[in-house]
Amino acid sequence: MGYIKKVLRGIPLPESIKRYIRDLEGIIRRNSPISVFISVKAGIKNLIKWFPVIWRDRDFDWMYLIEIIDHKLKYMEKCQRNGHHTQCEKYADEIDETRRILDRIINDYWFDLYYSDCGFGGDNDVHESIQRIKENFNKSNEIIERKEERDWNDLFDIMRRRLRHWWD
């Protein structure tokens, strides 16, 4: 009866309680068929859920790491939204905020905004667009770099401060 037996040493217990304790310890040690089944089922679900992300992963670009973090946070947010503790909704909102920042980074939000502000593409004449980009490049580039840097700082500040609280 392992650990529980050591704790309860010297206390006379009915045989039915001893059997229950043995069963409980078996589940705790993950030696029971039920816990093995649950563990295998969860592992298969994880393989299916993660397969597309891992399939696209490459070791040469930081963007793949960001996509893995985003994928993990997506499921952590879902878990928190279905959570049972008093602050799960707050944690889910924090994760959602983190994912919105990640989304801006992944989709080059500020870069795309820069080009749309400069009038690149659309119905504009290419020569006019290039001239407008040249005129606004330095100013806009500084703004974009500051906003991107703020996103990176916010992302890792939130994770540094809050990551260890995001559990259910």
C-alpha positions as CSV (number, residue, x, y, z in Angstrom):
1,M,0.0,0.0,0.0
2,G,3.0,2.2,-0.4
3,Y,2.9,5.9,0.8
4,I,-0.6,5.7,2.2
5,K,0.2,2.6,4.1
6,K,3.2,4.4,5.8
7,V,0.9,7.3,6.8
8,L,-1.8,5.0,8.2
9,R,0.6,2.6,9.9
10,G,-0.7,1.3,13.1
11,I,-4.3,2.3,12.5
12,P,-6.6,-0.7,12.2
13,L,-8.6,-0.5,9.0
14,P,-11.3,-2.8,7.6
15,E,-10.3,-4.9,4.6
16,S,-12.7,-2.9,2.3
17,I,-10.9,0.3,3.1
18,K,-7.5,-1.3,2.5
19,R,-8.7,-2.5,-0.9
20,Y,-9.9,1.0,-1.7
21,I,-6.5,2.4,-0.7
22,R,-4.7,-0.1,-2.9
23,D,-7.0,0.8,-5.9
24,L,-6.4,4.5,-5.3
25,E,-2.6,4.0,-5.2
26,G,-2.8,2.1,-8.4
27,I,-4.6,4.9,-10.1
28,I,-2.1,7.4,-8.6
29,R,0.8,5.3,-10.0
30,R,-0.9,5.1,-13.4
31,N,-0.9,1.4,-13.3
32,S,-4.7,1.0,-13.6
33,P,-6.2,0.2,-17.0
34,I,-8.5,3.2,-16.8
35,S,-5.7,5.7,-16.3
36,V,-3.6,4.0,-19.1
37,F,-6.6,4.3,-21.4
38,I,-7.2,8.0,-20.5
39,S,-3.5,8.7,-20.9
40,V,-3.3,7.0,-24.4
41,K,-6.5,8.7,-25.5
42,A,-5.2,12.1,-24.5
43,G,-1.9,11.4,-26.2
44,I,-3.6,10.5,-29.5
45,K,-5.8,13.6,-29.3
46,N,-2.6,15.7,-28.8
47,L,-0.9,14.0,-31.8
48,I,-3.9,14.8,-34.0
49,K,-4.2,18.4,-32.7
50,W,-0.4,19.1,-33.1
51,F,0.3,17.2,-36.3
52,P,-0.3,20.1,-38.7
53,V,1.8,22.6,-36.7
54,I,4.7,20.2,-36.3
55,W,4.5,19.1,-39.9
56,R,5.0,22.8,-41.0
57,D,7.8,23.4,-38.4
58,R,11.2,24.2,-39.6
59,D,14.4,24.8,-37.6
60,F,15.7,27.8,-39.6
61,D,13.1,30.5,-38.8
62,W,11.9,32.0,-35.6
63,M,8.4,32.4,-37.1
64,Y,7.7,28.6,-36.6
65,L,8.5,28.9,-32.9
66,I,6.0,31.8,-32.7
67,E,3.3,29.7,-34.4
68,I,3.9,26.8,-32.0
69,I,3.5,29.2,-29.0
70,D,0.3,30.6,-30.6
71,H,-1.1,27.1,-31.1
72,K,-0.3,26.1,-27.5
73,L,-1.9,29.3,-26.2
74,K,-5.1,28.6,-28.3
75,Y,-5.7,25.4,-26.5
76,M,-4.7,26.9,-23.1
77,E,-7.2,29.7,-23.6
78,K,-9.9,27.2,-24.5
79,C,-9.1,25.2,-21.4
80,Q,-9.3,28.4,-19.2
81,R,-12.7,29.4,-20.8
82,N,-14.0,26.0,-19.7
83,G,-12.1,26.1,-16.3
84,H,-13.5,25.6,-12.9
85,H,-11.5,28.0,-10.7
86,T,-12.4,31.5,-9.8
87,Q,-10.0,33.4,-12.0
88,C,-10.2,31.2,-15.2
89,E,-12.0,33.9,-17.2
90,K,-9.3,36.5,-16.3
91,Y,-6.6,34.1,-17.3
92,A,-8.4,33.3,-20.6
93,D,-8.5,37.0,-21.3
94,E,-4.8,37.4,-20.6
95,I,-4.1,34.5,-23.0
96,D,-6.4,36.1,-25.6
97,E,-4.5,39.4,-25.3
98,T,-1.2,37.5,-25.8
99,R,-2.6,35.7,-28.8
100,R,-3.7,39.0,-30.4
101,I,-0.2,40.3,-30.0
102,L,1.1,37.1,-31.6
103,D,-1.4,37.5,-34.4
104,R,0.0,41.0,-35.2
105,I,3.5,39.6,-35.2
106,I,2.7,36.5,-37.3
107,N,0.6,38.5,-39.9
108,D,3.0,41.5,-40.2
109,Y,0.2,43.8,-39.1
110,W,2.3,46.9,-38.8
111,F,4.1,46.3,-42.1
112,D,0.8,45.8,-43.9
113,L,-0.6,48.9,-42.3
114,Y,2.4,50.8,-43.5
115,Y,1.9,49.8,-47.1
116,S,-1.8,50.5,-47.0
117,D,-1.1,54.0,-45.5
118,C,1.5,54.6,-48.3
119,G,-1.1,53.7,-50.9
120,F,0.8,50.8,-52.3
121,G,-1.2,48.5,-54.5
122,G,-4.9,48.8,-55.3
123,D,-6.0,51.1,-58.1
124,N,-3.1,53.5,-57.7
125,D,-0.5,54.0,-60.4
126,V,2.7,52.0,-59.5
127,H,4.9,55.1,-60.1
128,E,2.7,57.2,-57.8
129,S,2.8,54.5,-55.1
130,I,6.6,54.2,-55.3
131,Q,7.0,58.0,-55.0
132,R,4.7,58.1,-52.0
133,I,6.6,55.2,-50.4
134,K,9.9,57.0,-50.9
135,E,8.5,60.2,-49.3
136,N,7.1,58.4,-46.2
137,F,9.6,55.6,-45.9
138,N,11.9,56.9,-43.1
139,K,9.1,58.3,-40.9
140,S,6.8,55.3,-41.4
141,N,9.6,52.8,-40.9
142,E,10.5,54.4,-37.5
143,I,6.9,54.2,-36.4
144,I,6.5,50.6,-37.6
145,E,9.7,49.5,-35.8
146,R,8.6,51.2,-32.6
147,K,5.2,49.5,-32.7
148,E,6.7,46.1,-33.6
149,E,9.2,46.5,-30.8
150,R,6.4,47.4,-28.4
151,D,4.5,44.2,-29.5
152,W,7.5,42.0,-28.8
153,N,8.1,43.7,-25.4
154,D,4.4,43.3,-24.5
155,L,4.3,39.7,-25.6
156,F,7.2,38.6,-23.4
157,D,6.3,40.9,-20.5
158,I,2.9,39.3,-20.3
159,M,4.3,35.8,-20.6
160,R,7.1,36.5,-18.0
161,R,4.6,37.9,-15.5
162,R,1.5,35.7,-16.1
163,L,2.5,32.4,-17.7
164,R,2.9,30.5,-14.5
165,H,-0.7,31.5,-13.5
166,W,-2.3,30.0,-16.6
167,W,-3.2,26.6,-15.3
168,D,-6.5,24.9,-14.4
